[in-house]
Amino acid sequence: MKRSHLIKPVLDAVYPTIDYGKGVYLYDKDKKEYIDGSSGAVTASIGHGVPEIIKAINDQANKVSFVYRSQFTSEPAEALARKLSEMTPGDLNWSFFVNSGSEATETAMKIAIQYWQERGIFTKTKVLSRFISYHGITLGALSMSGHVGRRERFIPLLEDFPTVSAPYCYRCPFNLTYPSCKLLCASELERVIKRLGKQTIAAFIAEPIIGAAGGAIVPPDDYYTEIKKICDRNDILFIADEVMTGIGRTGKMLAIEHWNVQPDLVALGKGMTAGYTPMAATLVSERVMDPILKGSKMIMSGHTYSANPQSAAVSLAVLEYIEKNQLVDRGKMMGNYLIHKLSTLANEFAFIGDVRGKGLLVGIEFVYDKELRTPIKLANLVIQKAMENGLLVYPSSAGEEGITGDAILISPPLVITKEEVDELVIRLKKAFIKVDEQLRP
Ligand code: PLP
C-alpha cells in the first residue's frame, strides 16, 4: 500500500476508504455497506446523494462559485439569509455567514462584545458557558468550551472564561432530583454573574441540548426560561449554539424552540448544508443589530469564503428540501420511534444506563452498574463493534471521567424510514452483544 500523506484523526489507525453514499447508506471501496447512524458528525441530515442538491451544486457552479463579500453580494446569499430569517423564530433576521461551527460560535462571541461596545460599554467582554459543553475548536470557541479532552493542550492560550454547572439530571452536579432541585444549575448562573460583576459579562452561551460533550443531555422543562430571565435581569445576551441541534435535528427548526425561549444570537453549522459544502452562520436578532446599524455599521469579522454563492446555493437547496419534504416533523416522529426502540433495547443490556434525546438527536450513556450509575468507558468499543456490523455512531464525552459518563450519539439523517430505523437497531444490538461478550470475565 502507498504511504499516506493525509493527517487523519488517529495517525496509525486504518480507515476504510469511502466510495459513495445513497440516502442513509454509505459504501466503502471494499463494497461494505454502513447505515450512517450519526449523519457523519451529526451533519448529513438529508442523507447522501440527493439529486436536488447535486443539481443545485451544478447550476450554481455553471454561473459563479466564488465572489468576495466585500466586492459583491449574490442572489443565493441574499435568498439564504432571507430563508433563515423566515424559518427561525422571532426576530433572528440577520445572517453572518462563515464556514464552520467554530467560526459561527466565535463570531457570535465577537458580535456580543461589539453590541455592548456600540452602546458605549467596553467592560463586558467575558462569555460564560457551561462546564460540560462544546462550542468549537478555534481558540476563542475552545475558551468557551467545557471539553476537557480538547482543551488540555492549549490551556495557556485560552481565555479564562468562567463556567456554570450543566443541567445534567442523570448525574446531577448537586445530587438532587428535578423539580425538587429548584433548578440550582440555572440559579448558579446568577451567583457566578454576581461574583464576577455583570459589568464584565457580554453573553452566556449554551447548546440547547448538549451534544458532543455529553451525549444529548436534555435540560428540564423550565431550565431555559429561568436562564433567559437571569440573562435579561443582568443585561447579558443569550447565545444558543445550535450548530449540532439546529435545522430540524431535534424535531423543531431550532432546539431552543422546545423551551419557547428567544435567543439573541444563534450559531448554526453542520445541518445547514447537510454536508454537501462547508457553510455555517451566526444569526443575529434585530435587538443586537440595532446599535450596530446605528453605530459602526459593520461587523469586524469575516472570512474569504464567507457568503460564497456556491455554498449559499447549496444551503438554500437543503433548506427548501427540508421544508418541501417536511423533514422537521418527520425527524420528530422517527426520533420518538427510535427512542422507544432503544429504551426497550436498554432493558437487555446491563451497561446501558440512559437513553435520552429529542427528535433524531439521541444519546446512550454507558454504565458499569445501572443502579449506581458508575461510569464505564465503553463508547470506543461500541463504535468499533457497530462499525464491524455496518453501522456508524458518534462518540460523546467531555473527556473527564466521573463528571460525564461515556456516551454515543445516534443521529441518522432525517429522511430515515421506519424500516431503516429497525435495521439500525438490529445492527446496534449485534454490536452490543459483541460488547457484552467482551465485558464478561
Ligand atoms: N458547536 C457545537 C454545538 C458543535 O457540536 C460543534 C461541532 O461538533 C461546533 C460548535 C464546532 O463546529 P465545527 O466542527 O464545524 O467547527
Residues whose N, C-alpha, C, O or C-beta is under 5 A from the ligand:
A	BS01	PLP	S100 G101 S102 E103 Y134 H135 G136 E207 G211 A212 D241 V243 M244 G269
